[in-house]
Amino acid sequence: LLAFVAFSAVASGVYLVNDMIDIDADRVHPRKRRRPIAAGTLPVVAAVPMAAALLGGGFLLAWFIAPLFAAALAVYLVVTSLYML
């Protein structure tokens, strides 16, 4: 259960970062323009600390579960970041 929470936090942080990176493209997309950051209901100034808290909290929890699990999450973060970019 804790591993699920840690992974969910990291994945949510990644999605926030992705939405911040793609904000201009999302604003003109028929469906993606309704996402909170693209729609302006979640300002970027609020999304940045939220993403940092989710990523940091997820990794901290993962480290306490098992350092190897935190390493696996780091690989997930690298792979998804490379995909985003």
PDB file as gemmi writes it, atoms N, CA and C in Angstrom:
CRYST1    1.000    1.000    1.000  90.00  90.00  90.00 P 1                      
ATOM      1  N   LEU A   1       0.829  -1.196   0.000  1.00  0.00           N  
ATOM      2  CA  LEU A   1       0.000   0.000   0.000  1.00  0.00           C  
ATOM      3  C   LEU A   1       0.870   1.256   0.000  1.00  0.00           C  
ATOM      4  N   LEU A   2       1.916   1.253   0.814  1.00  0.00           N  
ATOM      5  CA  LEU A   2       2.802   2.420   0.846  1.00  0.00           C  
ATOM      6  C   LEU A   2       3.557   2.594  -0.465  1.00  0.00           C  
ATOM      7  N   ALA A   3       3.937   1.468  -1.085  1.00  0.00           N  
ATOM      8  CA  ALA A   3       4.614   1.554  -2.384  1.00  0.00           C  
ATOM      9  C   ALA A   3       3.676   2.146  -3.433  1.00  0.00           C  
ATOM     10  N   PHE A   4       2.413   1.781  -3.377  1.00  0.00           N  
ATOM     11  CA  PHE A   4       1.431   2.345  -4.296  1.00  0.00           C  
ATOM     12  C   PHE A   4       1.308   3.855  -4.092  1.00  0.00           C  
ATOM     13  N   VAL A   5       1.271   4.288  -2.847  1.00  0.00           N  
ATOM     14  CA  VAL A   5       1.183   5.716  -2.540  1.00  0.00           C  
ATOM     15  C   VAL A   5       2.428   6.449  -3.056  1.00  0.00           C  
ATOM     16  N   ALA A   6       3.602   5.878  -2.824  1.00  0.00           N  
ATOM     17  CA  ALA A   6       4.847   6.497  -3.285  1.00  0.00           C  
ATOM     18  C   ALA A   6       4.873   6.604  -4.805  1.00  0.00           C  
ATOM     19  N   PHE A   7       4.524   5.514  -5.494  1.00  0.00           N  
ATOM     20  CA  PHE A   7       4.522   5.545  -6.951  1.00  0.00           C  
ATOM     21  C   PHE A   7       3.487   6.532  -7.472  1.00  0.00           C  
ATOM     22  N   SER A   8       2.321   6.555  -6.873  1.00  0.00           N  
ATOM     23  CA  SER A   8       1.266   7.472  -7.310  1.00  0.00           C  
ATOM     24  C   SER A   8       1.696   8.928  -7.141  1.00  0.00           C  
ATOM     25  N   ALA A   9       2.381   9.226  -6.052  1.00  0.00           N  
ATOM     26  CA  ALA A   9       2.856  10.589  -5.831  1.00  0.00           C  
ATOM     27  C   ALA A   9       3.868  10.985  -6.904  1.00  0.00           C  
ATOM     28  N   VAL A  10       4.824  10.102  -7.178  1.00  0.00           N  
ATOM     29  CA  VAL A  10       5.840  10.402  -8.194  1.00  0.00           C  
ATOM     30  C   VAL A  10       5.184  10.536  -9.571  1.00  0.00           C  
ATOM     31  N   ALA A  11       4.302   9.626  -9.913  1.00  0.00           N  
ATOM     32  CA  ALA A  11       3.629   9.685 -11.211  1.00  0.00           C  
ATOM     33  C   ALA A  11       2.805  10.964 -11.341  1.00  0.00           C  
ATOM     34  N   SER A  12       2.138  11.375 -10.279  1.00  0.00           N  
ATOM     35  CA  SER A  12       1.358  12.609 -10.313  1.00  0.00           C  
ATOM     36  C   SER A  12       2.262  13.825 -10.485  1.00  0.00           C  
ATOM     37  N   GLY A  13       3.407  13.819  -9.816  1.00  0.00           N  
ATOM     38  CA  GLY A  13       4.377  14.903  -9.994  1.00  0.00           C  
ATOM     39  C   GLY A  13       4.876  14.974 -11.421  1.00  0.00           C  
ATOM     40  N   VAL A  14       5.125  13.816 -12.016  1.00  0.00           N  
ATOM     41  CA  VAL A  14       5.571  13.763 -13.416  1.00  0.00           C  
ATOM     42  C   VAL A  14       4.494  14.328 -14.333  1.00  0.00           C  
ATOM     43  N   TYR A  15       3.243  13.970 -14.095  1.00  0.00           N  
ATOM     44  CA  TYR A  15       2.164  14.499 -14.929  1.00  0.00           C  
ATOM     45  C   TYR A  15       2.047  16.008 -14.808  1.00  0.00           C  
ATOM     46  N   LEU A  16       2.223  16.549 -13.622  1.00  0.00           N  
ATOM     47  CA  LEU A  16       2.187  18.001 -13.467  1.00  0.00           C  
ATOM     48  C   LEU A  16       3.320  18.661 -14.249  1.00  0.00           C  
ATOM     49  N   VAL A  17       4.515  18.102 -14.147  1.00  0.00           N  
ATOM     50  CA  VAL A  17       5.654  18.651 -14.895  1.00  0.00           C  
ATOM     51  C   VAL A  17       5.371  18.577 -16.392  1.00  0.00           C  
ATOM     52  N   ASN A  18       4.849  17.450 -16.856  1.00  0.00           N  
ATOM     53  CA  ASN A  18       4.528  17.302 -18.275  1.00  0.00           C  
ATOM     54  C   ASN A  18       3.514  18.352 -18.721  1.00  0.00           C  
ATOM     55  N   ASP A  19       2.486  18.567 -17.911  1.00  0.00           N  
ATOM     56  CA  ASP A  19       1.481  19.553 -18.278  1.00  0.00           C  
ATOM     57  C   ASP A  19       2.053  20.967 -18.284  1.00  0.00           C  
ATOM     58  N   MET A  20       3.020  21.247 -17.430  1.00  0.00           N  
ATOM     59  CA  MET A  20       3.665  22.564 -17.456  1.00  0.00           C  
ATOM     60  C   MET A  20       4.525  22.724 -18.708  1.00  0.00           C  
ATOM     61  N   ILE A  21       5.202  21.657 -19.104  1.00  0.00           N  
ATOM     62  CA  ILE A  21       6.045  21.712 -20.303  1.00  0.00           C  
ATOM     63  C   ILE A  21       5.181  21.883 -21.556  1.00  0.00           C  
ATOM     64  N   ASP A  22       4.051  21.194 -21.609  1.00  0.00           N  
ATOM     65  CA  ASP A  22       3.189  21.189 -22.786  1.00  0.00           C  
ATOM     66  C   ASP A  22       2.064  22.218 -22.739  1.00  0.00           C  
ATOM     67  N   ILE A  23       2.154  23.190 -21.861  1.00  0.00           N  
ATOM     68  CA  ILE A  23       1.030  24.104 -21.639  1.00  0.00           C  
ATOM     69  C   ILE A  23       0.559  24.796 -22.912  1.00  0.00           C  
ATOM     70  N   ASP A  24       1.481  25.274 -23.745  1.00  0.00           N  
ATOM     71  CA  ASP A  24       1.068  25.989 -24.955  1.00  0.00           C  
ATOM     72  C   ASP A  24       0.365  25.074 -25.942  1.00  0.00           C  
ATOM     73  N   ALA A  25       0.903  23.887 -26.150  1.00  0.00           N  
ATOM     74  CA  ALA A  25       0.272  22.932 -27.070  1.00  0.00           C  
ATOM     75  C   ALA A  25      -1.065  22.452 -26.516  1.00  0.00           C  
ATOM     76  N   ASP A  26      -1.138  22.236 -25.203  1.00  0.00           N  
ATOM     77  CA  ASP A  26      -2.383  21.766 -24.595  1.00  0.00           C  
ATOM     78  C   ASP A  26      -3.487  22.806 -24.707  1.00  0.00           C  
ATOM     79  N   ARG A  27      -3.142  24.079 -24.668  1.00  0.00           N  
ATOM     80  CA  ARG A  27      -4.164  25.133 -24.715  1.00  0.00           C  
ATOM     81  C   ARG A  27      -4.907  25.165 -26.051  1.00  0.00           C  
ATOM     82  N   VAL A  28      -4.287  24.687 -27.123  1.00  0.00           N  
ATOM     83  CA  VAL A  28      -4.948  24.691 -28.431  1.00  0.00           C  
ATOM     84  C   VAL A  28      -5.505  23.315 -28.811  1.00  0.00           C  
ATOM     85  N   HIS A  29      -5.284  22.320 -27.983  1.00  0.00           N  
ATOM     86  CA  HIS A  29      -5.779  20.964 -28.260  1.00  0.00           C  
ATOM     87  C   HIS A  29      -7.240  20.874 -27.820  1.00  0.00           C  
ATOM     88  N   PRO A  30      -8.111  20.246 -28.642  1.00  0.00           N  
ATOM     89  CA  PRO A  30      -9.545  20.202 -28.311  1.00  0.00           C  
ATOM     90  C   PRO A  30      -9.878  19.590 -26.953  1.00  0.00           C  
ATOM     91  N   ARG A  31      -9.198  18.533 -26.549  1.00  0.00           N  
ATOM     92  CA  ARG A  31      -9.483  17.908 -25.249  1.00  0.00           C  
ATOM     93  C   ARG A  31      -8.528  18.360 -24.161  1.00  0.00           C  
ATOM     94  N   LYS A  32      -7.243  18.463 -24.488  1.00  0.00           N  
ATOM     95  CA  LYS A  32      -6.231  18.785 -23.472  1.00  0.00           C  
ATOM     96  C   LYS A  32      -6.368  20.204 -22.941  1.00  0.00           C  
ATOM     97  N   ARG A  33      -7.060  21.068 -23.666  1.00  0.00           N  
ATOM     98  CA  ARG A  33      -7.211  22.454 -23.189  1.00  0.00           C  
ATOM     99  C   ARG A  33      -8.031  22.538 -21.903  1.00  0.00           C  
ATOM    100  N   ARG A  34      -8.736  21.444 -21.562  1.00  0.00           N  
ATOM    101  CA  ARG A  34      -9.530  21.411 -20.330  1.00  0.00           C  
ATOM    102  C   ARG A  34      -8.729  20.968 -19.110  1.00  0.00           C  
ATOM    103  N   ARG A  35      -7.476  20.560 -19.321  1.00  0.00           N  
ATOM    104  CA  ARG A  35      -6.636  20.172 -18.185  1.00  0.00           C  
ATOM    105  C   ARG A  35      -6.408  21.393 -17.304  1.00  0.00           C  
ATOM    106  N   PRO A  36      -6.282  21.195 -15.996  1.00  0.00           N  
ATOM    107  CA  PRO A  36      -6.246  22.329 -15.066  1.00  0.00           C  
ATOM    108  C   PRO A  36      -5.169  23.384 -15.369  1.00  0.00           C  
ATOM    109  N   ILE A  37      -3.971  22.973 -15.728  1.00  0.00           N  
ATOM    110  CA  ILE A  37      -2.918  23.961 -15.980  1.00  0.00           C  
ATOM    111  C   ILE A  37      -3.195  24.695 -17.284  1.00  0.00           C  
ATOM    112  N   ALA A  38      -3.548  23.966 -18.337  1.00  0.00           N  
ATOM    113  CA  ALA A  38      -3.837  24.592 -19.631  1.00  0.00           C  
ATOM    114  C   ALA A  38      -5.058  25.504 -19.547  1.00  0.00           C  
ATOM    115  N   ALA A  39      -6.053  25.100 -18.762  1.00  0.00           N  
ATOM    116  CA  ALA A  39      -7.273  25.899 -18.617  1.00  0.00           C  
ATOM    117  C   ALA A  39      -7.074  27.101 -17.690  1.00  0.00           C  
ATOM    118  N   GLY A  40      -5.990  27.101 -16.929  1.00  0.00           N  
ATOM    119  CA  GLY A  40      -5.727  28.208 -16.019  1.00  0.00           C  
ATOM    120  C   GLY A  40      -6.363  28.056 -14.651  1.00  0.00           C  
ATOM    121  N   THR A  41      -7.025  26.940 -14.383  1.00  0.00           N  
ATOM    122  CA  THR A  41      -7.626  26.747 -13.063  1.00  0.00           C  
ATOM    123  C   THR A  41      -6.576  26.351 -12.023  1.00  0.00           C  
ATOM    124  N   LEU A  42      -5.440  25.832 -12.490  1.00  0.00           N  
ATOM    125  CA  LEU A  42      -4.301  25.559 -11.611  1.00  0.00           C  
ATOM    126  C   LEU A  42      -3.129  26.365 -12.143  1.00  0.00           C  
ATOM    127  N   PRO A  43      -2.817  27.493 -11.498  1.00  0.00           N  
ATOM    128  CA  PRO A  43      -1.718  28.332 -11.985  1.00  0.00           C  
ATOM    129  C   PRO A  43      -0.377  27.602 -11.898  1.00  0.00           C  
ATOM    130  N   VAL A  44       0.508  27.923 -12.805  1.00  0.00           N  
ATOM    131  CA  VAL A  44       1.838  27.314 -12.822  1.00  0.00           C  
ATOM    132  C   VAL A  44       2.563  27.587 -11.508  1.00  0.00           C  
ATOM    133  N   VAL A  45       2.359  28.767 -10.929  1.00  0.00           N  
ATOM    134  CA  VAL A  45       3.036  29.093  -9.666  1.00  0.00           C  
ATOM    135  C   VAL A  45       2.589  28.179  -8.533  1.00  0.00           C  
ATOM    136  N   ALA A  46       1.422  27.585  -8.651  1.00  0.00           N  
ATOM    137  CA  ALA A  46       0.958  26.603  -7.662  1.00  0.00           C  
ATOM    138  C   ALA A  46       1.375  25.192  -8.064  1.00  0.00           C  
ATOM    139  N   ALA A  47       1.446  24.932  -9.366  1.00  0.00           N  
ATOM    140  CA  ALA A  47       1.793  23.591  -9.848  1.00  0.00           C  
ATOM    141  C   ALA A  47       3.249  23.243  -9.574  1.00  0.00           C  
ATOM    142  N   VAL A  48       4.143  24.227  -9.607  1.00  0.00           N  
ATOM    143  CA  VAL A  48       5.572  23.958  -9.389  1.00  0.00           C  
ATOM    144  C   VAL A  48       5.826  23.397  -7.984  1.00  0.00           C  
ATOM    145  N   PRO A  49       5.390  24.084  -6.914  1.00  0.00           N  
ATOM    146  CA  PRO A  49       5.625  23.501  -5.589  1.00  0.00           C  
ATOM    147  C   PRO A  49       4.843  22.214  -5.350  1.00  0.00           C  
ATOM    148  N   MET A  50       3.687  22.100  -5.986  1.00  0.00           N  
ATOM    149  CA  MET A  50       2.901  20.879  -5.848  1.00  0.00           C  
ATOM    150  C   MET A  50       3.653  19.698  -6.468  1.00  0.00           C  
ATOM    151  N   ALA A  51       4.219  19.910  -7.658  1.00  0.00           N  
ATOM    152  CA  ALA A  51       4.990  18.856  -8.317  1.00  0.00           C  
ATOM    153  C   ALA A  51       6.220  18.502  -7.488  1.00  0.00           C  
ATOM    154  N   ALA A  52       6.888  19.515  -6.957  1.00  0.00           N  
ATOM    155  CA  ALA A  52       8.080  19.271  -6.131  1.00  0.00           C  
ATOM    156  C   ALA A  52       7.717  18.472  -4.882  1.00  0.00           C  
ATOM    157  N   ALA A  53       6.596  18.812  -4.259  1.00  0.00           N  
ATOM    158  CA  ALA A  53       6.166  18.094  -3.050  1.00  0.00           C  
ATOM    159  C   ALA A  53       5.795  16.647  -3.366  1.00  0.00           C  
ATOM    160  N   LEU A  54       5.102  16.446  -4.461  1.00  0.00           N  
ATOM    161  CA  LEU A  54       4.724  15.076  -4.835  1.00  0.00           C  
ATOM    162  C   LEU A  54       5.951  14.235  -5.169  1.00  0.00           C  
ATOM    163  N   LEU A  55       6.870  14.802  -5.954  1.00  0.00           N  
ATOM    164  CA  LEU A  55       8.086  14.068  -6.311  1.00  0.00           C  
ATOM    165  C   LEU A  55       8.948  13.809  -5.073  1.00  0.00           C  
ATOM    166  N   GLY A  56       9.183  14.851  -4.297  1.00  0.00           N  
ATOM    167  CA  GLY A  56      10.015  14.710  -3.102  1.00  0.00           C  
ATOM    168  C   GLY A  56       9.405  13.769  -2.082  1.00  0.00           C  
ATOM    169  N   GLY A  57       8.114  13.930  -1.835  1.00  0.00           N  
ATOM    170  CA  GLY A  57       7.439  13.062  -0.873  1.00  0.00           C  
ATOM    171  C   GLY A  57       7.396  11.617  -1.335  1.00  0.00           C  
ATOM    172  N   GLY A  58       7.153  11.418  -2.623  1.00  0.00           N  
ATOM    173  CA  GLY A  58       7.122  10.066  -3.165  1.00  0.00           C  
ATOM    174  C   GLY A  58       8.470   9.377  -3.044  1.00  0.00           C  
ATOM    175  N   PHE A  59       9.541  10.118  -3.361  1.00  0.00           N  
ATOM    176  CA  PHE A  59      10.873   9.524  -3.251  1.00  0.00           C  
ATOM    177  C   PHE A  59      11.281   9.304  -1.798  1.00  0.00           C  
ATOM    178  N   LEU A  60      10.917  10.197  -0.932  1.00  0.00           N  
ATOM    179  CA  LEU A  60      11.237  10.021   0.485  1.00  0.00           C  
ATOM    180  C   LEU A  60      10.531   8.787   1.045  1.00  0.00           C  
ATOM    181  N   LEU A  61       9.268   8.644   0.733  1.00  0.00           N  
ATOM    182  CA  LEU A  61       8.528   7.466   1.183  1.00  0.00           C  
ATOM    183  C   LEU A  61       9.129   6.195   0.582  1.00  0.00           C  
ATOM    184  N   ALA A  62       9.457   6.251  -0.701  1.00  0.00           N  
ATOM    185  CA  ALA A  62      10.051   5.080  -1.360  1.00  0.00           C  
ATOM    186  C   ALA A  62      11.368   4.697  -0.700  1.00  0.00           C  
ATOM    187  N   TRP A  63      12.176   5.692  -0.319  1.00  0.00           N  
ATOM    188  CA  TRP A  63      13.459   5.420   0.330  1.00  0.00           C  
ATOM    189  C   TRP A  63      13.253   4.702   1.660  1.00  0.00           C  
ATOM    190  N   PHE A  64      12.236   5.141   2.404  1.00  0.00           N  
ATOM    191  CA  PHE A  64      11.969   4.495   3.689  1.00  0.00           C  
ATOM    192  C   PHE A  64      11.406   3.085   3.518  1.00  0.00           C  
ATOM    193  N   ILE A  65      10.707   2.850   2.420  1.00  0.00           N  
ATOM    194  CA  ILE A  65      10.215   1.498   2.144  1.00  0.00           C  
ATOM    195  C   ILE A  65      11.393   0.589   1.830  1.00  0.00           C  
ATOM    196  N   ALA A  66      12.217   1.027   0.871  1.00  0.00           N  
ATOM    197  CA  ALA A  66      13.406   0.267   0.468  1.00  0.00           C  
ATOM    198  C   ALA A  66      14.209   1.124  -0.504  1.00  0.00           C  
ATOM    199  N   PRO A  67      15.485   1.350  -0.229  1.00  0.00           N  
ATOM    200  CA  PRO A  67      16.294   2.156  -1.147  1.00  0.00           C  
ATOM    201  C   PRO A  67      16.266   1.643  -2.593  1.00  0.00           C  
ATOM    202  N   LEU A  68      16.165   0.341  -2.766  1.00  0.00           N  
ATOM    203  CA  LEU A  68      16.091  -0.206  -4.117  1.00  0.00           C  
ATOM    204  C   LEU A  68      14.783   0.204  -4.809  1.00  0.00           C  
ATOM    205  N   PHE A  69      13.726   0.318  -4.052  1.00  0.00           N  
ATOM    206  CA  PHE A  69      12.460   0.794  -4.610  1.00  0.00           C  
ATOM    207  C   PHE A  69      12.594   2.253  -5.041  1.00  0.00           C  
ATOM    208  N   ALA A  70      13.272   3.058  -4.249  1.00  0.00           N  
ATOM    209  CA  ALA A  70      13.517   4.450  -4.630  1.00  0.00           C  
ATOM    210  C   ALA A  70      14.343   4.511  -5.917  1.00  0.00           C  
ATOM    211  N   ALA A  71      15.304   3.601  -6.052  1.00  0.00           N  
ATOM    212  CA  ALA A  71      16.105   3.546  -7.280  1.00  0.00           C  
ATOM    213  C   ALA A  71      15.228   3.172  -8.473  1.00  0.00           C  
ATOM    214  N   ALA A  72      14.307   2.257  -8.283  1.00  0.00           N  
ATOM    215  CA  ALA A  72      13.385   1.876  -9.361  1.00  0.00           C  
ATOM    216  C   ALA A  72      12.504   3.059  -9.762  1.00  0.00           C  
ATOM    217  N   LEU A  73      12.058   3.823  -8.777  1.00  0.00           N  
ATOM    218  CA  LEU A  73      11.277   5.021  -9.079  1.00  0.00           C  
ATOM    219  C   LEU A  73      12.120   6.046  -9.826  1.00  0.00           C  
ATOM    220  N   ALA A  74      13.394   6.140  -9.491  1.00  0.00           N  
ATOM    221  CA  ALA A  74      14.291   7.065 -10.197  1.00  0.00           C  
ATOM    222  C   ALA A  74      14.419   6.668 -11.664  1.00  0.00           C  
ATOM    223  N   VAL A  75      14.496   5.371 -11.924  1.00  0.00           N  
ATOM    224  CA  VAL A  75      14.545   4.898 -13.314  1.00  0.00           C  
ATOM    225  C   VAL A  75      13.245   5.277 -14.025  1.00  0.00           C  
ATOM    226  N   TYR A  76      12.116   5.085 -13.357  1.00  0.00           N  
ATOM    227  CA  TYR A  76      10.817   5.490 -13.918  1.00  0.00           C  
ATOM    228  C   TYR A  76      10.826   6.982 -14.247  1.00  0.00           C  
ATOM    229  N   LEU A  77      11.337   7.791 -13.333  1.00  0.00           N  
ATOM    230  CA  LEU A  77      11.382   9.236 -13.547  1.00  0.00           C  
ATOM    231  C   LEU A  77      12.247   9.590 -14.753  1.00  0.00           C  
ATOM    232  N   VAL A  78      13.390   8.965 -14.880  1.00  0.00           N  
ATOM    233  CA  VAL A  78      14.290   9.239 -16.006  1.00  0.00           C  
ATOM    234  C   VAL A  78      13.625   8.831 -17.326  1.00  0.00           C  
ATOM    235  N   VAL A  79      13.053   7.639 -17.362  1.00  0.00           N  
ATOM    236  CA  VAL A  79      12.433   7.152 -18.597  1.00  0.00           C  
ATOM    237  C   VAL A  79      11.261   8.047 -19.014  1.00  0.00           C  
ATOM    238  N   THR A  80      10.406   8.400 -18.074  1.00  0.00           N  
ATOM    239  CA  THR A  80       9.259   9.238 -18.423  1.00  0.00           C  
ATOM    240  C   THR A  80       9.704  10.660 -18.772  1.00  0.00           C  
ATOM    241  N   SER A  81      10.753  11.147 -18.145  1.00  0.00           N  
ATOM    242  CA  SER A  81      11.259  12.486 -18.495  1.00  0.00           C  
ATOM    243  C   SER A  81      11.833  12.502 -19.903  1.00  0.00           C  
ATOM    244  N   LEU A  82      12.560  11.458 -20.257  1.00  0.00           N  
ATOM    245  CA  LEU A  82      13.101  11.362 -21.614  1.00  0.00           C  
ATOM    246  C   LEU A  82      11.961  11.276 -22.635  1.00  0.00           C  
ATOM    247  N   TYR A  83      10.919  10.561 -22.308  1.00  0.00           N  
ATOM    248  CA  TYR A  83       9.756  10.449 -23.188  1.00  0.00           C  
ATOM    249  C   TYR A  83       9.086  11.824 -23.361  1.00  0.00           C  
ATOM    250  N   MET A  84       8.954  12.573 -22.264  1.00  0.00           N  
ATOM    251  CA  MET A  84       8.314  13.884 -22.326  1.00  0.00           C  
ATOM    252  C   MET A  84       9.095  14.848 -23.204  1.00  0.00           C  
ATOM    253  N   LEU A  85      10.412  14.772 -23.101  1.00  0.00           N  
ATOM    254  CA  LEU A  85      11.257  15.722 -23.819  1.00  0.00           C  
ATOM    255  C   LEU A  85      11.538  15.252 -25.240  1.00  0.00           C  
TER     256      LEU A  85                                                      
END                                                                             
